[in-house]
Amino acid sequence: MGIPGFSRTCPECGNVSAENRPTQEKFHCVSCGHSTHADTVGALNGLRAGLVRRDANPV
């Protein structure tokens, strides 16, 4: 189970829409047209969120 919205948020423009996921494996941003595998989008968004959190709470 992933974090809600990660695989529906465009890593290029930030648009969040259920329509960005036409199928379980495909991602196509309805705003900017960015297209890739949905798992790649979820991984990129998760990485970015982790880096933001790390930078906000340095050890």
PyMOL Python script that loads the backbone (N, CA, C, O; Angstrom):
from pymol import cmd

cmd.read_pdbstr("""\
ATOM      1  N   MET A   1       0.840  -1.186   0.000  1.00  0.00           N
ATOM      2  CA  MET A   1       0.000   0.000   0.000  1.00  0.00           C
ATOM      3  C   MET A   1       0.879   1.241   0.000  1.00  0.00           C
ATOM      4  O   MET A   1       1.712   1.413   0.891  1.00  0.00           O
ATOM      5  N   GLY A   2       0.702   2.102  -0.986  1.00  0.00           N
ATOM      6  CA  GLY A   2       1.504   3.301  -1.109  1.00  0.00           C
ATOM      7  C   GLY A   2       0.841   4.507  -0.466  1.00  0.00           C
ATOM      8  O   GLY A   2      -0.256   4.419   0.086  1.00  0.00           O
ATOM      9  N   ILE A   3       1.518   5.609  -0.550  1.00  0.00           N
ATOM     10  CA  ILE A   3       0.980   6.863  -0.028  1.00  0.00           C
ATOM     11  C   ILE A   3      -0.010   7.413  -1.045  1.00  0.00           C
ATOM     12  O   ILE A   3       0.313   7.500  -2.230  1.00  0.00           O
ATOM     13  N   PRO A   4      -1.210   7.786  -0.606  1.00  0.00           N
ATOM     14  CA  PRO A   4      -2.230   8.273  -1.554  1.00  0.00           C
ATOM     15  C   PRO A   4      -1.743   9.451  -2.391  1.00  0.00           C
ATOM     16  O   PRO A   4      -1.160  10.407  -1.878  1.00  0.00           O
ATOM     17  N   GLY A   5      -1.997   9.355  -3.680  1.00  0.00           N
ATOM     18  CA  GLY A   5      -1.657  10.443  -4.586  1.00  0.00           C
ATOM     19  C   GLY A   5      -0.284  10.361  -5.222  1.00  0.00           C
ATOM     20  O   GLY A   5      -0.036  11.032  -6.224  1.00  0.00           O
ATOM     21  N   PHE A   6       0.623   9.551  -4.666  1.00  0.00           N
ATOM     22  CA  PHE A   6       1.979   9.510  -5.219  1.00  0.00           C
ATOM     23  C   PHE A   6       1.998   9.089  -6.674  1.00  0.00           C
ATOM     24  O   PHE A   6       2.751   9.654  -7.466  1.00  0.00           O
ATOM     25  N   SER A   7       1.200   8.125  -7.038  1.00  0.00           N
ATOM     26  CA  SER A   7       1.235   7.642  -8.414  1.00  0.00           C
ATOM     27  C   SER A   7       0.268   8.402  -9.319  1.00  0.00           C
ATOM     28  O   SER A   7       0.125   8.064 -10.494  1.00  0.00           O
ATOM     29  N   ARG A   8      -0.397   9.427  -8.778  1.00  0.00           N
ATOM     30  CA  ARG A   8      -1.292  10.264  -9.583  1.00  0.00           C
ATOM     31  C   ARG A   8      -0.779  11.693  -9.712  1.00  0.00           C
ATOM     32  O   ARG A   8      -1.410  12.525 -10.363  1.00  0.00           O
ATOM     33  N   THR A   9       0.372  11.981  -9.089  1.00  0.00           N
ATOM     34  CA  THR A   9       0.971  13.310  -9.125  1.00  0.00           C
ATOM     35  C   THR A   9       2.055  13.351 -10.194  1.00  0.00           C
ATOM     36  O   THR A   9       2.974  12.532 -10.180  1.00  0.00           O
ATOM     37  N   CYS A  10       1.955  14.291 -11.110  1.00  0.00           N
ATOM     38  CA  CYS A  10       2.945  14.403 -12.182  1.00  0.00           C
ATOM     39  C   CYS A  10       4.271  14.913 -11.625  1.00  0.00           C
ATOM     40  O   CYS A  10       4.300  15.968 -10.991  1.00  0.00           O
ATOM     41  N   PRO A  11       5.371  14.188 -11.847  1.00  0.00           N
ATOM     42  CA  PRO A  11       6.677  14.634 -11.358  1.00  0.00           C
ATOM     43  C   PRO A  11       7.230  15.822 -12.152  1.00  0.00           C
ATOM     44  O   PRO A  11       8.194  16.458 -11.725  1.00  0.00           O
ATOM     45  N   GLU A  12       6.634  16.117 -13.286  1.00  0.00           N
ATOM     46  CA  GLU A  12       7.097  17.241 -14.109  1.00  0.00           C
ATOM     47  C   GLU A  12       6.393  18.548 -13.751  1.00  0.00           C
ATOM     48  O   GLU A  12       7.050  19.579 -13.608  1.00  0.00           O
ATOM     49  N   CYS A  13       5.063  18.521 -13.603  1.00  0.00           N
ATOM     50  CA  CYS A  13       4.330  19.780 -13.392  1.00  0.00           C
ATOM     51  C   CYS A  13       3.577  19.836 -12.069  1.00  0.00           C
ATOM     52  O   CYS A  13       3.090  20.900 -11.687  1.00  0.00           O
ATOM     53  N   GLY A  14       3.471  18.705 -11.357  1.00  0.00           N
ATOM     54  CA  GLY A  14       2.804  18.683 -10.063  1.00  0.00           C
ATOM     55  C   GLY A  14       1.299  18.476 -10.115  1.00  0.00           C
ATOM     56  O   GLY A  14       0.651  18.442  -9.068  1.00  0.00           O
ATOM     57  N   ASN A  15       0.726  18.335 -11.304  1.00  0.00           N
ATOM     58  CA  ASN A  15      -0.712  18.110 -11.435  1.00  0.00           C
ATOM     59  C   ASN A  15      -1.104  16.801 -10.756  1.00  0.00           C
ATOM     60  O   ASN A  15      -0.462  15.771 -10.963  1.00  0.00           O
ATOM     61  N   VAL A  16      -2.163  16.846  -9.943  1.00  0.00           N
ATOM     62  CA  VAL A  16      -2.673  15.651  -9.280  1.00  0.00           C
ATOM     63  C   VAL A  16      -4.060  15.356  -9.825  1.00  0.00           C
ATOM     64  O   VAL A  16      -4.970  16.176  -9.704  1.00  0.00           O
ATOM     65  N   SER A  17      -4.218  14.185 -10.423  1.00  0.00           N
ATOM     66  CA  SER A  17      -5.513  13.811 -10.982  1.00  0.00           C
ATOM     67  C   SER A  17      -5.587  12.299 -11.140  1.00  0.00           C
ATOM     68  O   SER A  17      -4.626  11.660 -11.567  1.00  0.00           O
ATOM     69  N   ALA A  18      -6.737  11.737 -10.791  1.00  0.00           N
ATOM     70  CA  ALA A  18      -6.948  10.308 -11.024  1.00  0.00           C
ATOM     71  C   ALA A  18      -6.887  10.011 -12.522  1.00  0.00           C
ATOM     72  O   ALA A  18      -6.547   8.897 -12.921  1.00  0.00           O
ATOM     73  N   GLU A  19      -7.213  10.995 -13.343  1.00  0.00           N
ATOM     74  CA  GLU A  19      -7.180  10.812 -14.797  1.00  0.00           C
ATOM     75  C   GLU A  19      -5.760  10.667 -15.329  1.00  0.00           C
ATOM     76  O   GLU A  19      -5.575  10.252 -16.473  1.00  0.00           O
ATOM     77  N   ASN A  20      -4.747  11.003 -14.519  1.00  0.00           N
ATOM     78  CA  ASN A  20      -3.355  10.814 -14.935  1.00  0.00           C
ATOM     79  C   ASN A  20      -2.998   9.338 -15.027  1.00  0.00           C
ATOM     80  O   ASN A  20      -1.973   8.990 -15.614  1.00  0.00           O
ATOM     81  N   ARG A  21      -3.830   8.457 -14.453  1.00  0.00           N
ATOM     82  CA  ARG A  21      -3.596   7.016 -14.475  1.00  0.00           C
ATOM     83  C   ARG A  21      -4.658   6.329 -15.311  1.00  0.00           C
ATOM     84  O   ARG A  21      -5.619   5.804 -14.749  1.00  0.00           O
ATOM     85  N   PRO A  22      -4.525   6.310 -16.636  1.00  0.00           N
ATOM     86  CA  PRO A  22      -5.538   5.678 -17.483  1.00  0.00           C
ATOM     87  C   PRO A  22      -5.634   4.165 -17.265  1.00  0.00           C
ATOM     88  O   PRO A  22      -6.695   3.574 -17.466  1.00  0.00           O
ATOM     89  N   THR A  23      -4.533   3.544 -16.856  1.00  0.00           N
ATOM     90  CA  THR A  23      -4.528   2.131 -16.491  1.00  0.00           C
ATOM     91  C   THR A  23      -3.642   1.986 -15.262  1.00  0.00           C
ATOM     92  O   THR A  23      -2.994   2.943 -14.839  1.00  0.00           O
ATOM     93  N   GLN A  24      -3.616   0.788 -14.690  1.00  0.00           N
ATOM     94  CA  GLN A  24      -2.818   0.575 -13.487  1.00  0.00           C
ATOM     95  C   GLN A  24      -1.336   0.838 -13.734  1.00  0.00           C
ATOM     96  O   GLN A  24      -0.645   1.348 -12.852  1.00  0.00           O
ATOM     97  N   GLU A  25      -0.840   0.499 -14.918  1.00  0.00           N
ATOM     98  CA  GLU A  25       0.597   0.626 -15.160  1.00  0.00           C
ATOM     99  C   GLU A  25       1.002   1.879 -15.925  1.00  0.00           C
ATOM    100  O   GLU A  25       2.188   2.206 -15.968  1.00  0.00           O
ATOM    101  N   LYS A  26       0.070   2.578 -16.520  1.00  0.00           N
ATOM    102  CA  LYS A  26       0.406   3.754 -17.329  1.00  0.00           C
ATOM    103  C   LYS A  26       0.145   5.056 -16.588  1.00  0.00           C
ATOM    104  O   LYS A  26      -0.817   5.183 -15.830  1.00  0.00           O
ATOM    105  N   PHE A  27       1.031   6.019 -16.829  1.00  0.00           N
ATOM    106  CA  PHE A  27       0.850   7.375 -16.312  1.00  0.00           C
ATOM    107  C   PHE A  27       0.925   8.318 -17.501  1.00  0.00           C
ATOM    108  O   PHE A  27       1.866   8.266 -18.294  1.00  0.00           O
ATOM    109  N   HIS A  28      -0.076   9.180 -17.617  1.00  0.00           N
ATOM    110  CA  HIS A  28      -0.082  10.199 -18.659  1.00  0.00           C
ATOM    111  C   HIS A  28      -0.729  11.449 -18.071  1.00  0.00           C
ATOM    112  O   HIS A  28      -1.932  11.459 -17.809  1.00  0.00           O
ATOM    113  N   CYS A  29       0.061  12.503 -17.861  1.00  0.00           N
ATOM    114  CA  CYS A  29      -0.437  13.722 -17.232  1.00  0.00           C
ATOM    115  C   CYS A  29      -1.415  14.440 -18.167  1.00  0.00           C
ATOM    116  O   CYS A  29      -1.096  14.735 -19.319  1.00  0.00           O
ATOM    117  N   VAL A  30      -2.611  14.714 -17.643  1.00  0.00           N
ATOM    118  CA  VAL A  30      -3.624  15.397 -18.442  1.00  0.00           C
ATOM    119  C   VAL A  30      -3.318  16.885 -18.579  1.00  0.00           C
ATOM    120  O   VAL A  30      -3.935  17.571 -19.393  1.00  0.00           O
ATOM    121  N   SER A  31      -2.369  17.388 -17.787  1.00  0.00           N
ATOM    122  CA  SER A  31      -2.030  18.810 -17.845  1.00  0.00           C
ATOM    123  C   SER A  31      -0.860  19.091 -18.790  1.00  0.00           C
ATOM    124  O   SER A  31      -0.970  19.925 -19.688  1.00  0.00           O
ATOM    125  N   CYS A  32       0.272  18.386 -18.582  1.00  0.00           N
ATOM    126  CA  CYS A  32       1.470  18.701 -19.382  1.00  0.00           C
ATOM    127  C   CYS A  32       1.816  17.637 -20.421  1.00  0.00           C
ATOM    128  O   CYS A  32       2.665  17.870 -21.281  1.00  0.00           O
ATOM    129  N   GLY A  33       1.165  16.464 -20.352  1.00  0.00           N
ATOM    130  CA  GLY A  33       1.418  15.419 -21.339  1.00  0.00           C
ATOM    131  C   GLY A  33       2.537  14.458 -20.983  1.00  0.00           C
ATOM    132  O   GLY A  33       2.808  13.532 -21.748  1.00  0.00           O
ATOM    133  N   HIS A  34       3.203  14.649 -19.835  1.00  0.00           N
ATOM    134  CA  HIS A  34       4.281  13.739 -19.422  1.00  0.00           C
ATOM    135  C   HIS A  34       3.738  12.320 -19.356  1.00  0.00           C
ATOM    136  O   HIS A  34       2.648  12.095 -18.829  1.00  0.00           O
ATOM    137  N   SER A  35       4.495  11.355 -19.890  1.00  0.00           N
ATOM    138  CA  SER A  35       4.035   9.986 -19.951  1.00  0.00           C
ATOM    139  C   SER A  35       5.168   9.035 -19.580  1.00  0.00           C
ATOM    140  O   SER A  35       6.282   9.164 -20.086  1.00  0.00           O
ATOM    141  N   THR A  36       4.880   8.075 -18.690  1.00  0.00           N
ATOM    142  CA  THR A  36       5.855   7.071 -18.273  1.00  0.00           C
ATOM    143  C   THR A  36       5.123   5.958 -17.532  1.00  0.00           C
ATOM    144  O   THR A  36       3.897   5.984 -17.434  1.00  0.00           O
ATOM    145  N   HIS A  37       5.848   5.000 -17.018  1.00  0.00           N
ATOM    146  CA  HIS A  37       5.253   3.915 -16.239  1.00  0.00           C
ATOM    147  C   HIS A  37       4.841   4.452 -14.870  1.00  0.00           C
ATOM    148  O   HIS A  37       5.575   5.233 -14.265  1.00  0.00           O
ATOM    149  N   ALA A  38       3.678   4.042 -14.382  1.00  0.00           N
ATOM    150  CA  ALA A  38       3.156   4.543 -13.114  1.00  0.00           C
ATOM    151  C   ALA A  38       4.077   4.226 -11.935  1.00  0.00           C
ATOM    152  O   ALA A  38       4.159   5.017 -10.995  1.00  0.00           O
ATOM    153  N   ASP A  39       4.766   3.093 -11.966  1.00  0.00           N
ATOM    154  CA  ASP A  39       5.683   2.756 -10.879  1.00  0.00           C
ATOM    155  C   ASP A  39       6.851   3.739 -10.822  1.00  0.00           C
ATOM    156  O   ASP A  39       7.337   4.070  -9.741  1.00  0.00           O
ATOM    157  N   THR A  40       7.296   4.201 -11.981  1.00  0.00           N
ATOM    158  CA  THR A  40       8.378   5.190 -12.036  1.00  0.00           C
ATOM    159  C   THR A  40       7.925   6.493 -11.393  1.00  0.00           C
ATOM    160  O   THR A  40       8.678   7.114 -10.643  1.00  0.00           O
ATOM    161  N   VAL A  41       6.700   6.904 -11.684  1.00  0.00           N
ATOM    162  CA  VAL A  41       6.155   8.136 -11.110  1.00  0.00           C
ATOM    163  C   VAL A  41       6.072   8.021  -9.594  1.00  0.00           C
ATOM    164  O   VAL A  41       6.479   8.937  -8.879  1.00  0.00           O
ATOM    165  N   GLY A  42       5.548   6.903  -9.097  1.00  0.00           N
ATOM    166  CA  GLY A  42       5.449   6.707  -7.653  1.00  0.00           C
ATOM    167  C   GLY A  42       6.810   6.707  -6.982  1.00  0.00           C
ATOM    168  O   GLY A  42       6.967   7.270  -5.898  1.00  0.00           O
ATOM    169  N   ALA A  43       7.798   6.081  -7.614  1.00  0.00           N
ATOM    170  CA  ALA A  43       9.149   6.038  -7.056  1.00  0.00           C
ATOM    171  C   ALA A  43       9.786   7.427  -7.030  1.00  0.00           C
ATOM    172  O   ALA A  43      10.406   7.807  -6.037  1.00  0.00           O
ATOM    173  N   LEU A  44       9.636   8.178  -8.113  1.00  0.00           N
ATOM    174  CA  LEU A  44      10.197   9.532  -8.148  1.00  0.00           C
ATOM    175  C   LEU A  44       9.559  10.432  -7.097  1.00  0.00           C
ATOM    176  O   LEU A  44      10.252  11.173  -6.400  1.00  0.00           O
ATOM    177  N   ASN A  45       8.244  10.363  -6.988  1.00  0.00           N
ATOM    178  CA  ASN A  45       7.553  11.196  -6.015  1.00  0.00           C
ATOM    179  C   ASN A  45       7.902  10.795  -4.583  1.00  0.00           C
ATOM    180  O   ASN A  45       8.025  11.650  -3.707  1.00  0.00           O
ATOM    181  N   GLY A  46       8.059   9.487  -4.349  1.00  0.00           N
ATOM    182  CA  GLY A  46       8.467   9.019  -3.026  1.00  0.00           C
ATOM    183  C   GLY A  46       9.872   9.465  -2.677  1.00  0.00           C
ATOM    184  O   GLY A  46      10.132   9.872  -1.545  1.00  0.00           O
ATOM    185  N   LEU A  47      10.780   9.393  -3.638  1.00  0.00           N
ATOM    186  CA  LEU A  47      12.156   9.848  -3.431  1.00  0.00           C
ATOM    187  C   LEU A  47      12.185  11.335  -3.104  1.00  0.00           C
ATOM    188  O   LEU A  47      12.853  11.754  -2.159  1.00  0.00           O
ATOM    189  N   ARG A  48      11.470  12.121  -3.878  1.00  0.00           N
ATOM    190  CA  ARG A  48      11.441  13.560  -3.638  1.00  0.00           C
ATOM    191  C   ARG A  48      10.892  13.892  -2.261  1.00  0.00           C
ATOM    192  O   ARG A  48      11.428  14.758  -1.570  1.00  0.00           O
ATOM    193  N   ALA A  49       9.814  13.203  -1.854  1.00  0.00           N
ATOM    194  CA  ALA A  49       9.227  13.445  -0.534  1.00  0.00           C
ATOM    195  C   ALA A  49      10.220  13.078   0.568  1.00  0.00           C
ATOM    196  O   ALA A  49      10.328  13.784   1.570  1.00  0.00           O
ATOM    197  N   GLY A  50      10.936  11.982   0.381  1.00  0.00           N
ATOM    198  CA  GLY A  50      11.941  11.573   1.364  1.00  0.00           C
ATOM    199  C   GLY A  50      13.076  12.568   1.471  1.00  0.00           C
ATOM    200  O   GLY A  50      13.546  12.862   2.571  1.00  0.00           O
ATOM    201  N   LEU A  51      13.522  13.089   0.342  1.00  0.00           N
ATOM    202  CA  LEU A  51      14.604  14.076   0.363  1.00  0.00           C
ATOM    203  C   LEU A  51      14.163  15.378   1.042  1.00  0.00           C
ATOM    204  O   LEU A  51      14.936  15.999   1.771  1.00  0.00           O
ATOM    205  N   VAL A  52      12.919  15.779   0.796  1.00  0.00           N
ATOM    206  CA  VAL A  52      12.388  16.981   1.450  1.00  0.00           C
ATOM    207  C   VAL A  52      12.339  16.762   2.959  1.00  0.00           C
ATOM    208  O   VAL A  52      12.732  17.635   3.733  1.00  0.00           O
ATOM    209  N   ARG A  53      11.855  15.599   3.369  1.00  0.00           N
ATOM    210  CA  ARG A  53      11.764  15.297   4.799  1.00  0.00           C
ATOM    211  C   ARG A  53      13.150  15.252   5.431  1.00  0.00           C
ATOM    212  O   ARG A  53      13.346  15.779   6.525  1.00  0.00           O
ATOM    213  N   ARG A  54      14.112  14.628   4.754  1.00  0.00           N
ATOM    214  CA  ARG A  54      15.474  14.553   5.272  1.00  0.00           C
ATOM    215  C   ARG A  54      16.063  15.943   5.440  1.00  0.00           C
ATOM    216  O   ARG A  54      16.682  16.239   6.462  1.00  0.00           O
ATOM    217  N   ASP A  55      15.873  16.802   4.435  1.00  0.00           N
ATOM    218  CA  ASP A  55      16.429  18.146   4.503  1.00  0.00           C
ATOM    219  C   ASP A  55      15.747  18.999   5.569  1.00  0.00           C
ATOM    220  O   ASP A  55      16.363  19.915   6.113  1.00  0.00           O
ATOM    221  N   ALA A  56      14.482  18.707   5.873  1.00  0.00           N
ATOM    222  CA  ALA A  56      13.756  19.457   6.889  1.00  0.00           C
ATOM    223  C   ALA A  56      14.150  19.012   8.301  1.00  0.00           C
ATOM    224  O   ALA A  56      14.031  19.783   9.253  1.00  0.00           O
ATOM    225  N   ASN A  57      14.621  17.764   8.433  1.00  0.00           N
ATOM    226  CA  ASN A  57      14.988  17.204   9.739  1.00  0.00           C
ATOM    227  C   ASN A  57      16.364  16.591   9.683  1.00  0.00           C
ATOM    228  O   ASN A  57      16.494  15.373   9.808  1.00  0.00           O
ATOM    229  N   PRO A  58      17.412  17.404   9.495  1.00  0.00           N
ATOM    230  CA  PRO A  58      18.756  16.830   9.392  1.00  0.00           C
ATOM    231  C   PRO A  58      19.162  16.166  10.716  1.00  0.00           C
ATOM    232  O   PRO A  58      18.802  16.624  11.801  1.00  0.00           O
ATOM    233  N   VAL A  59      19.916  15.081  10.587  1.00  0.00           N
ATOM    234  CA  VAL A  59      20.361  14.335  11.767  1.00  0.00           C
ATOM    235  C   VAL A  59      21.631  14.927  12.295  1.00  0.00           C
ATOM    236  O   VAL A  59      22.171  14.442  13.289  1.00  0.00           O
TER     237      VAL A  59
END
""", "prot")
cmd.dss("prot")
cmd.show_as("cartoon", "prot")
cmd.util.cbc("prot")
cmd.orient("prot")
